[in-house]
Amino acid sequence: MKEEAIYLRSHHNARQALKELVEMPDMDADRIIRSLRDTRFIPSGKIQKEYPMVGKFKLWDAVSEALRRSFSECLTENELSDFSWL
């Protein structure tokens, strides 16, 4: 239960951080969050094509960093070390 609460708080924080960078509906923000979590916070070509406005303003690096920071509390030590190069 504690892990779920941490994840939900992290997801909420990630959504807020993303929407501070780019205005978008929650559904789009959630889609980007899921995609970046699945690809270790590296935007895939598919997600970049789906949301060209993020690329237009060269915000993918900022988005990835904001989401990584938002989820850092619920990532394990191994997962965190995987992202140490970010």
SULKA-V824905 format. One line per field, one symbol per residue. phi: phi as a letter, one per 40 degrees, with the letter a starting at -180 (. if undefined). burial: I if it has 16 or more other ideal C-beta (glycine too) atoms within 10 Angstrom, else O. A space follows every 50 residues. Layout:
# SULKA-V824905
phi=???
burial=???
This chain:
# SULKA-V824905
phi=.ccccccccccccccccccccbcacdcccccccdccccbfgbccdccccc bccccdcfbccccdcccccccccbccdcccccbccc
burial=OOOOOOOOOIIOIIIOIIOOOIOIOOOIIOOIIOIIIOOOIOIOOOIOOO IOOIOOOOIIOIIIOIIIOIIOOIOOOOOOOOIOOO
